[in-house]
Amino acid sequence: DAWHNFYFFGSLAATECLLLAVMSYDRYLAICHPLHYPILMTGPLCVWLAASSWFCCFLLTAITMVLLSRLPFCGPNEIDHFFCDFTPLVRLSCTDTSLTETIAYATSSAVTLVPFLLITASYSCILAAVLRIPPGAGRQKAFSTCSSHLTTVTVFYGTLIATYLVPSGNSSQLLRKGSSLLYTILTPMFNPMIYSLRN
């Protein structure tokens, strides 16, 4: 069913945004505060950060889904996309969708841009801390700790922002399809690598 497809896809993509931010905070603590890391990043805190990320994203996507479900749909019911995504779904509606689009844009901006800013702040602090390390005294290890995560963040957020936060008139449907393939296929391929590497 298209609604379930949209709900789970949207929720999981949003959760990925928050989890990448949580992981950048973890790397920030490991590199910038290595002696305090075991005290600051406890097991219960990790569980709370992960659980709250999942809960918030599934709740925000539910709000968008409720708004979408109230729209009347008429005409062709074929979605020109690889999966049931927001923009192609809204285009099938035969009424004014500006309120739904505004609320969805606000929630997707919050879920995308706020974690991206937190990741940027974390990596700025990490870069400053690493540059203070004398050459050859662990600089390479610090950079290698972050490289896989930073690659995933760049691919995921770059394509996500290009797909969802650029107004629809500025990009073609084919470009949106192509960029959505990057974050639905390429990023999950990187995830085992970044989740298995230890600080």
C-alpha positions as CSV (number, residue, x, y, z in Angstrom):
1,D,0.0,0.0,0.0
2,A,1.3,3.5,-0.9
3,W,0.6,5.0,2.5
4,H,2.7,2.4,4.4
5,N,5.4,2.8,1.8
6,F,5.5,6.5,2.3
7,Y,5.3,6.3,6.1
8,F,8.1,3.9,6.6
9,F,10.4,5.4,3.9
10,G,9.9,8.9,5.3
11,S,10.3,7.8,8.9
12,L,13.5,5.8,8.2
13,A,15.1,8.5,6.1
14,A,14.4,11.1,8.8
15,T,15.7,8.7,11.5
16,E,18.9,8.4,9.5
17,C,19.4,12.2,9.6
18,L,19.2,12.2,13.4
19,L,21.3,9.1,13.9
20,L,24.1,10.6,11.7
21,A,24.0,13.6,14.0
22,V,24.1,11.4,17.1
23,M,27.1,9.6,15.6
24,S,28.9,12.8,14.9
25,Y,28.4,13.9,18.5
26,D,29.8,10.5,19.5
27,R,32.9,11.1,17.4
28,Y,33.2,14.6,18.8
29,L,33.3,13.3,22.3
30,A,35.7,10.5,21.4
31,I,38.2,12.8,19.7
32,C,37.8,16.1,21.6
33,H,37.2,14.6,25.1
34,P,38.8,11.1,25.0
35,L,39.4,10.9,28.8
36,H,35.8,11.9,29.6
37,Y,34.2,9.8,26.8
38,P,33.2,6.8,28.9
39,I,31.6,9.1,31.5
40,L,29.8,11.3,28.9
41,M,28.7,8.7,26.4
42,T,27.1,6.0,28.6
43,G,25.0,3.1,27.5
44,P,21.7,4.6,28.8
45,L,22.5,7.9,27.0
46,C,23.1,6.0,23.7
47,V,19.8,4.1,24.1
48,W,18.0,7.4,24.8
49,L,19.5,9.2,21.9
50,A,18.7,6.4,19.5
51,A,15.2,5.8,20.8
52,S,14.3,9.5,20.8
53,S,15.6,9.8,17.2
54,W,13.3,7.0,16.1
55,F,10.3,8.3,18.1
56,C,10.6,11.9,16.9
57,C,11.0,10.9,13.2
58,F,8.1,8.4,13.2
59,L,5.9,11.0,14.9
60,L,6.8,13.8,12.5
61,T,6.2,11.5,9.5
62,A,2.8,10.5,10.9
63,I,1.8,14.2,11.0
64,T,2.7,14.6,7.4
65,M,1.0,11.4,6.5
66,V,-2.3,12.5,8.2
67,L,-2.2,15.7,6.2
68,L,-1.6,13.8,3.0
69,S,-4.4,11.3,3.7
70,R,-6.9,14.2,3.9
71,L,-6.1,15.4,0.4
72,P,-8.6,14.3,-2.3
73,F,-6.9,12.4,-5.2
74,C,-8.3,12.2,-8.7
75,G,-7.1,11.4,-12.2
76,P,-4.2,9.1,-12.8
77,N,-3.0,7.2,-9.7
78,E,0.4,6.2,-11.1
79,I,3.3,7.7,-9.2
80,D,6.3,8.6,-11.5
81,H,8.9,7.6,-9.0
82,F,10.8,4.5,-7.7
83,F,8.8,4.6,-4.4
84,C,5.9,6.4,-2.9
85,D,7.5,9.8,-2.1
86,F,6.0,13.0,-0.9
87,T,6.4,15.2,-4.0
88,P,5.0,12.7,-6.6
89,L,2.2,11.9,-4.2
90,V,1.2,15.5,-3.7
91,R,1.1,16.0,-7.4
92,L,-1.7,13.5,-7.7
93,S,-4.0,15.6,-5.6
94,C,-6.7,17.7,-7.3
95,T,-6.9,20.4,-4.7
96,D,-4.7,23.1,-3.2
97,T,-1.8,21.4,-1.4
98,S,0.0,24.6,-0.2
99,L,-0.7,24.0,3.6
100,T,0.4,20.4,3.4
101,E,3.5,21.3,1.4
102,T,4.4,24.1,3.8
103,I,4.1,21.9,6.9
104,A,6.0,19.0,5.2
105,Y,8.7,21.5,4.1
106,A,9.0,22.9,7.6
107,T,9.3,19.4,9.2
108,S,11.7,18.1,6.6
109,S,13.8,21.2,7.0
110,A,14.0,20.7,10.7
111,V,14.8,17.1,10.4
112,T,17.4,17.7,7.7
113,L,19.0,21.1,8.5
114,V,19.2,21.0,12.3
115,P,21.1,17.7,12.4
116,F,23.3,18.9,9.5
117,L,24.2,22.0,11.4
118,L,25.0,19.9,14.5
119,I,27.2,17.6,12.4
120,T,29.0,20.6,10.9
121,A,29.6,22.0,14.4
122,S,30.9,18.7,15.6
123,Y,33.3,18.3,12.7
124,S,34.5,21.9,13.1
125,C,35.4,21.2,16.7
126,I,37.0,17.8,15.7
127,L,39.0,19.5,12.9
128,A,40.3,22.2,15.4
129,A,41.2,19.5,17.9
130,V,43.0,17.3,15.3
131,L,45.0,20.2,13.9
132,R,46.3,20.9,17.5
133,I,47.7,17.3,17.6
134,P,51.4,17.3,16.6
135,P,52.0,15.6,13.2
136,G,52.5,11.9,13.5
137,A,51.0,11.7,17.0
138,G,47.6,10.3,16.1
139,R,46.4,12.8,13.6
140,Q,46.0,10.0,10.9
141,K,44.0,7.8,13.4
142,A,41.7,10.7,14.3
143,F,41.0,11.5,10.6
144,S,40.5,7.8,9.7
145,T,38.0,7.5,12.6
146,C,35.8,10.1,11.0
147,S,36.4,9.5,7.3
148,S,33.7,6.9,6.7
149,H,31.1,8.8,8.7
150,L,31.9,12.0,6.9
151,T,31.7,10.4,3.5
152,T,28.2,9.0,4.4
153,V,27.1,12.3,5.7
154,T,28.2,14.1,2.6
155,V,26.5,11.7,0.2
156,F,23.3,11.4,2.3
157,Y,22.8,15.1,3.1
158,G,24.0,16.3,-0.3
159,T,21.4,14.2,-2.1
160,L,18.7,14.8,0.5
161,I,19.0,18.5,0.4
162,A,19.1,18.5,-3.5
163,T,16.1,16.3,-3.6
164,Y,13.8,17.8,-1.0
165,L,14.9,21.3,0.0
166,V,15.4,22.7,-3.5
167,P,12.1,24.1,-4.8
168,S,10.5,21.7,-7.3
169,G,10.6,24.2,-10.2
170,N,14.4,24.3,-10.0
171,S,15.0,20.6,-10.6
172,S,13.6,18.0,-12.9
173,Q,11.8,14.9,-11.9
174,L,14.5,12.8,-13.5
175,L,17.2,14.6,-11.4
176,R,15.1,13.9,-8.2
177,K,14.8,10.3,-9.1
178,G,18.5,10.0,-9.6
179,S,19.5,11.7,-6.4
180,S,16.9,9.7,-4.5
181,L,18.7,6.5,-5.7
182,L,21.9,7.8,-4.1
183,Y,20.6,8.1,-0.6
184,T,18.4,5.0,-0.8
185,I,21.1,2.7,-2.2
186,L,24.5,4.2,-1.6
187,T,24.1,5.4,2.0
188,P,22.8,2.1,3.2
189,M,25.8,0.4,1.6
190,F,28.1,2.7,3.7
191,N,26.1,2.1,7.0
192,P,27.7,-1.3,7.9
193,M,31.1,0.3,7.5
194,I,30.4,3.3,9.8
195,Y,28.4,1.3,12.3
196,S,31.0,-1.3,12.7
197,L,34.1,0.9,13.0
198,R,35.0,1.7,16.6
199,N,36.2,4.9,18.1
